[in-house]
Amino acid sequence: MTAFNGYPISVLLAVLLHGLILGSLFMMQRADSEVLDVVRPPAVKALLVEENPQTRNQQVQQQQLAEQRRQEQQRQEEARRQEEARRQEEARQEEARQEQARQAQLRREREQQEREQQEQERLERERQERERQERERQQQQRLEQERLEQQRLEQQRQQEQAAQEAAAREVAETEAEQVMAYTAIIHDLVQRNWSRPPSARNNMTAVLRIRLVPTGEIVDVEIVRSSGDAAFDRSAENAVRAVRRFEQLQGMPPRMFERSFRTLLLTFRPEDLLN
């Protein structure tokens, strides 16, 4: 009793009360700690501790094998996808190569066709050019032949014309000589039979036209221009009729006769008998 003489009882009670409170709090904290320990994973640890290590190892191995198989399957699937993608890529590339080869073949064929067409066109142009040149050569040759032929014909014509002219001159000269000869015969025969009348005077002229046949016979006598003296005209006409026939004309060429002696003009003058 002496120990608490200096303290009041209330203080002591307060101390005790606080002690009870602290004890209660401590006990409650331990209770809470035990509850938490039951809920937390230590219970799992207790189960793991209770498992068989060999079984656990087998499970782990099985899980690892399963994981390996899964990974292997994934790798195989990935490899299969890659292989499929590679094959598809190769198929696409092969198709692209084939398409390129086909396009290249088509280009080569088109180029070949174009070359063949160009070659055919070139050959056709060359053929046409050769034909044109051949036609021109033949035309020139034909023109040259025609020119030479015309030149030859012209020379021949000139030669023939010269020959004809020469022959004509010769014939004309011969015919003229013959005409003069026959005319002289006619004049001579008529003059032999002409008796000039006393009334004849100089400068009197009478022109008579006589018509003959190839035998030389006189078929007609006509005074085409009178002298103005009837006796003179009549004497000239009687002189022609007295001849009756010029026998020397029978051998005369027909053309000469027709041209010069079919119709003949005789001119009578007192001083002479002229043609």
QUIVEN-V538692 format. One record per residue. N is the residue number from 1. PSI is psi in whole degrees, 0 to 359 (* if undefined). NEAR is the number of other ideal C-beta (glycine too) atoms within 10 Angstrom. D_LAST is the distance of its C-alpha to the last C-alpha in Angstrom with 1 decimal. Layout:
{{N PSI NEAR D_LAST} {N PSI NEAR D_LAST}}
//
This chain:
{{1 337 4 234.1} {2 333 5 234.5} {3 331 6 230.8} {4 19 10 229.5} {5 327 6 232.0} {6 351 7 229.6} {7 144 10 226.7} {8 163 9 226.6} {9 329 8 226.1} {10 323 8 222.9} {11 320 11 221.3} {12 318 11 222.3} {13 321 10 220.9} {14 319 11 217.6} {15 316 11 217.4} {16 317 10 218.0} {17 316 10 215.6} {18 325 10 212.9} {19 320 10 213.6} {20 318 10 213.3} {21 315 10 210.0} {22 320 10 208.7} {23 318 10 209.8} {24 318 10 208.2} {25 321 10 204.9} {26 321 10 205.1} {27 319 10 205.7} {28 323 10 202.9} {29 322 10 200.6} {30 322 10 201.6} {31 316 10 201.0} {32 321 10 197.5} {33 322 9 196.8} {34 321 9 197.8} {35 316 10 195.7} {36 324 10 192.7} {37 329 10 193.3} {38 323 8 193.3} {39 328 8 189.9} {40 167 10 188.1} {41 348 9 186.3} {42 333 12 189.4} {43 322 11 189.8} {44 317 9 186.4} {45 324 10 187.7} {46 321 9 190.7} {47 316 10 188.4} {48 323 11 186.4} {49 329 8 189.6} {50 343 7 190.5} {51 160 10 187.2} {52 126 9 186.9} {53 324 8 185.1} {54 318 8 183.4} {55 318 9 182.1} {56 318 11 180.9} {57 319 10 179.1} {58 317 11 177.5} {59 317 12 176.4} {60 317 10 175.0} {61 318 10 173.2} {62 317 10 171.9} {63 318 10 170.7} {64 317 10 169.1} {65 317 11 167.5} {66 318 10 166.3} {67 320 10 165.0} {68 316 11 163.3} {69 319 11 161.9} {70 316 10 160.7} {71 320 11 159.2} {72 317 12 157.7} {73 320 11 156.3} {74 317 10 155.0} {75 316 11 153.5} {76 318 12 152.0} {77 318 10 150.7} {78 318 11 149.3} {79 320 12 147.9} {80 317 11 146.4} {81 318 10 144.9} {82 317 11 143.6} {83 318 11 142.2} {84 317 10 140.7} {85 319 10 139.3} {86 315 11 138.0} {87 316 11 136.5} {88 318 10 134.9} {89 316 11 133.6} {90 319 11 132.3} {91 318 10 130.8} {92 315 10 129.2} {93 318 10 128.0} {94 319 11 126.7} {95 320 10 125.0} {96 319 10 123.6} {97 316 11 122.5} {98 319 10 120.9} {99 317 10 119.2} {100 317 10 118.0} {101 319 10 116.9} {102 316 10 115.1} {103 319 10 113.4} {104 320 10 112.5} {105 319 10 111.1} {106 318 10 109.2} {107 316 10 107.8} {108 318 10 106.9} {109 316 10 105.2} {110 316 10 103.4} {111 319 10 102.4} {112 316 10 101.3} {113 318 10 99.3} {114 318 10 97.8} {115 316 10 97.0} {116 318 10 95.5} {117 316 10 93.5} {118 321 10 92.3} {119 317 10 91.5} {120 317 10 89.6} {121 319 10 87.8} {122 315 10 87.0} {123 321 10 85.8} {124 318 10 83.7} {125 318 10 82.2} {126 319 10 81.5} {127 314 10 79.9} {128 320 10 77.8} {129 318 10 76.9} {130 317 10 76.0} {131 319 10 73.9} {132 314 10 72.2} {133 321 10 71.5} {134 318 10 70.3} {135 316 10 68.0} {136 318 10 66.7} {137 315 10 66.3} {138 320 10 64.5} {139 315 10 62.3} {140 319 10 61.5} {141 319 10 60.9} {142 317 10 58.7} {143 320 10 56.8} {144 318 10 56.6} {145 317 10 55.3} {146 319 11 52.8} {147 315 10 51.7} {148 321 10 51.4} {149 316 10 49.6} {150 319 11 47.3} {151 317 10 46.8} {152 315 10 46.3} {153 320 12 43.8} {154 316 11 42.1} {155 318 10 41.9} {156 318 10 40.8} {157 316 12 38.2} {158 318 11 37.1} {159 315 10 37.1} {160 318 12 35.2} {161 319 12 32.8} {162 318 10 32.4} {163 318 10 32.1} {164 318 12 29.6} {165 318 12 27.7} {166 316 10 27.9} {167 320 12 27.0} {168 318 12 24.2} {169 317 11 23.0} {170 316 10 23.5} {171 319 15 21.8} {172 317 12 18.9} {173 316 10 18.7} {174 316 13 19.2} {175 319 16 16.8} {176 319 13 14.1} {177 319 10 14.9} {178 317 15 15.0} {179 316 17 11.7} {180 323 11 10.1} {181 312 10 12.5} {182 321 21 11.8} {183 321 15 8.0} {184 323 11 9.1} {185 315 15 11.7} {186 313 22 9.8} {187 319 16 7.8} {188 315 11 11.3} {189 317 19 13.2} {190 318 21 11.4} {191 327 13 11.6} {192 327 11 15.2} {193 4 14 16.0} {194 127 18 14.7} {195 114 9 17.6} {196 136 17 17.0} {197 158 16 19.9} {198 337 6 22.6} {199 359 13 21.9} {200 137 19 18.4} {201 160 11 18.6} {202 154 7 16.8} {203 2 8 15.2} {204 140 20 14.5} {205 128 15 11.3} {206 133 23 11.0} {207 126 17 9.0} {208 142 20 10.0} {209 127 15 10.9} {210 146 21 12.1} {211 135 14 14.8} {212 164 20 15.9} {213 163 13 19.2} {214 338 13 20.0} {215 352 11 21.1} {216 359 21 17.6} {217 141 15 18.8} {218 123 17 16.9} {219 344 9 19.1} {220 147 10 17.5} {221 133 17 15.1} {222 134 12 15.1} {223 114 15 14.1} {224 339 10 13.7} {225 120 13 13.6} {226 150 14 15.4} {227 348 22 15.2} {228 353 11 19.0} {229 119 16 19.6} {230 321 11 20.4} {231 322 13 20.3} {232 316 22 16.8} {233 317 20 15.7} {234 324 13 17.9} {235 324 20 16.7} {236 318 29 13.0} {237 319 18 14.6} {238 327 13 17.1} {239 322 22 14.6} {240 315 23 13.2} {241 334 13 16.8} {242 332 14 18.1} {243 319 19 16.6} {244 317 12 18.5} {245 133 14 18.1} {246 90 21 16.1} {247 334 13 19.3} {248 344 14 17.8} {249 355 19 16.9} {250 328 12 20.6} {251 8 8 21.5} {252 140 19 18.9} {253 139 12 20.8} {254 319 9 21.2} {255 319 10 20.4} {256 320 17 17.0} {257 313 17 16.3} {258 325 12 17.6} {259 326 11 15.7} {260 339 16 12.2} {261 359 21 12.3} {262 315 12 15.0} {263 130 12 12.6} {264 134 18 9.0} {265 130 11 6.8} {266 134 22 5.0} {267 128 15 5.2} {268 129 26 8.0} {269 152 17 10.2} {270 327 18 13.4} {271 341 10 13.1} {272 170 9 9.9} {273 115 19 6.9} {274 155 11 3.7} {275 * 12 0.0}}
//
